[in-house]
Structures are given as structure tokens and as C-alpha cells.
């Protein structure tokens, strides 16, 4: 097993974090991860991250749920078990709306939850490394992976962009 070495720098607020990221990108430093205690608006644009495909997955799964819900009800009430309720039509679309809506929401929710867990590698058995528990409280962290003796240069880069603290982390992979 090979060990990975990470260098992390801590920042007091989100404005300093964004400025530091821009300066590191100007120096062509590869940023492995950025961890924040709350969502930072504009961080995805600064890191040049692609737009998520989760909404598309939710829409597709919701559509599948709606088709299944409506199709099943239509089949049951017209073919499999037609019942005449006071002379009303067998295919009564307004009465199918609640179940169709609920299956749409159910399928979309499951798709979004499982898609997020898979995409983020957060499912059962995930091996996530918490380098500092204060990151979820009041610290902003930039994480850089050190390759082939880059540790000193990465530490200097983080200190030069204003990191309050710089730490070295060894992770077994």
C-alpha cells in the first residue's frame, strides 16, 4: 500500500479562502479539495467545477415514476380490474393525479439521494479522511496532494497566500 501525503492550509473566512484559491491557481498549484463549514457562493466557479448532473438524474427518475404510477393505475382500472363507480369513466385522469405525483416525488428523491451518495463517495464502507474536525465548525481548508517531494513548496505556497496554519497529513491508500 502506498501512502499519500496531503498539505492543508486553514483560513479564517470565505473571502480569504477565495483569494487564496485564485492566487494558488495563478501559481499553477493543483488544488485537491476545499472544505468549508457552510456553502460558499461562487466557490464552484473559482474552482472551475462542472455543473452537477444530479438535477437531470432526478428529473429522469421522476419522469419514470410518473409514467409507472399513471400507467399502472390506467392498466388496473381499464384492463385488469375495471370497476364502474356510479357511471364514471374507467380512465379517470384526475383521480390518478395524487398517486402519480407521489411516485414522481418518491422516484426523484431516491435517485437524488443515491446519486449524491455515489457521486460523493459517501455510501456505506466509504473511507473518508477527516484531517481536522474544526473544518466543520469555523475553519476553511484548502487541501493539496503532495507528489514527489513537493511538500516544502506546497507548504510555502499556502503560507504565502495567507494560510493561518499549514499541516502535513499522511494517508494510507
C-alpha positions in Angstrom: 0.0 0.0 0.0 1.2 3.4 -0.9 0.9 6.4 1.4 -0.5 9.7 0.1 0.8 12.9 1.5 -1.5 16.0 1.8 -0.7 19.5 2.8 -3.6 21.6 4.2 -3.9 25.3 4.9 -6.5 26.9 7.1 -8.2 30.3 6.5 -10.4 32.4 8.8 -13.2 33.3 6.4 -14.6 32.6 2.9 -13.2 35.8 1.4 -9.7 34.9 2.3 -10.3 31.4 1.0 -11.4 32.6 -2.4 -8.5 35.0 -2.7 -6.0 32.2 -1.7 -7.5 29.8 -4.3 -7.2 32.4 -7.1 -3.5 33.0 -6.1 -2.7 29.3 -5.9 -4.3 28.9 -9.4 -2.1 31.7 -10.7 0.9 29.7 -9.4 -0.4 26.6 -11.2 -0.8 24.7 -7.9 -3.3 21.8 -8.2 -6.0 22.0 -5.5 -7.2 18.6 -4.4 -10.1 19.7 -2.3 -11.6 22.6 -0.5 -13.6 22.0 2.7 -15.8 24.6 4.3 -18.3 24.7 7.2 -21.0 26.1 5.0 -21.7 26.5 1.3 -19.5 29.3 -0.2 -21.2 31.1 -3.1 -19.0 31.3 -6.2 -16.6 28.6 -5.0 -17.6 26.2 -7.8 -16.9 28.9 -10.4 -13.5 29.7 -8.9 -12.5 26.0 -8.8 -13.9 25.7 -12.4 -16.1 22.8 -11.4 -18.6 21.4 -13.9 -22.3 21.7 -13.3 -23.8 18.7 -11.4 -25.8 16.2 -13.3 -27.9 15.3 -10.3 -30.9 17.5 -11.3 -31.0 15.7 -14.6 -31.0 12.3 -12.9 -33.8 13.5 -10.5 -35.8 14.7 -13.5 -35.4 11.4 -15.4 -36.2 9.3 -12.3 -39.2 11.5 -11.5 -40.5 11.0 -15.1 -40.1 7.3 -14.8 -42.0 7.3 -11.5 -44.8 9.4 -13.1 -45.1 7.0 -16.1 -45.1 3.9 -13.9 -47.7 5.4 -11.5 -50.0 6.6 -14.2 -49.5 3.5 -16.4 -50.2 1.1 -13.5 -53.4 2.9 -12.5 -54.6 3.1 -16.1 -53.9 -0.6 -16.6 -55.6 -1.7 -13.4 -58.7 0.4 -13.8 -59.2 -0.2 -17.5 -57.9 -3.8 -18.1 -57.0 -5.8 -15.0 -59.9 -4.8 -12.6 -62.3 -2.4 -14.2 -65.0 -1.2 -11.7 -67.9 1.0 -12.5 -68.2 3.7 -9.9 -71.6 5.5 -10.4 -71.2 5.5 -14.2 -67.8 7.3 -14.1 -65.3 6.5 -16.9 -62.7 3.8 -16.3 -59.8 6.1 -17.3 -60.4 9.0 -14.9 -57.2 11.1 -15.1 -58.0 13.5 -12.2 -58.3 10.6 -9.8 -54.8 9.3 -10.9 -53.0 12.6 -10.1 -52.3 12.1 -6.4 -50.6 8.7 -6.8 -48.8 9.8 -9.9 -47.5 12.9 -8.1 -46.4 10.8 -5.1 -44.5 8.3 -7.2 -42.8 11.1 -9.1 -41.5 12.6 -5.9 -40.5 9.2 -4.5 -38.5 8.1 -7.5 -36.8 11.5 -7.9 -35.9 11.6 -4.1 -34.4 8.1 -4.2 -32.5 8.9 -7.4 -31.1 12.1 -5.9 -30.1 10.6 -2.6 -28.4 7.5 -4.1 -26.8 9.6 -6.9 -25.4 12.0 -4.4 -24.0 9.3 -2.2 -22.4 7.5 -5.2 -21.0 10.7 -6.7 -19.6 11.9 -3.4 -18.3 8.5 -2.3 -20.2 8.8 0.9 -22.1 5.5 1.0 -21.6 2.6 3.4 -18.0 1.5 3.5 -16.6 4.8 2.4 -13.1 5.6 3.6 -13.2 9.3 4.2 -10.4 11.1 5.9 -11.1 13.9 8.3 -8.0 15.9 8.7 -9.3 18.4 11.1 -12.7 18.4 12.9 -12.6 22.2 13.2 -13.3 22.5 9.5 -16.9 21.7 10.1 -17.0 24.4 12.8 -15.2 27.6 11.9 -12.3 26.9 9.6 -11.9 26.9 5.8 -9.4 24.4 4.4 -7.5 24.0 1.2 -6.1 20.5 0.7 -3.2 19.9 -1.7 -1.8 16.5 -2.6 2.0 16.4 -2.5 3.6 14.4 -5.2 7.3 13.5 -5.5 8.8 15.8 -2.8 6.6 18.8 -3.3 5.8 19.1 0.4 8.1 22.1 1.1 7.0 24.0 -1.9 3.3 23.4 -1.2 3.7 24.5 2.4 5.5 27.7 1.3 2.7 28.3 -1.3 0.0 28.0 1.3 1.8 30.3 3.7 2.4 32.9 1.0 -1.3 33.1 0.2 -2.1 33.8 3.9 -2.9 30.4 5.5 -3.2 30.7 9.2 -1.9 27.2 9.8 -0.3 24.6 7.5 -0.3 20.9 8.3 1.1 17.8 6.8 -1.1 14.6 6.6 -0.1 11.0 5.7 -2.9 8.8 4.5 -2.7 5.1 3.7 -4.4 4.3 0.4 
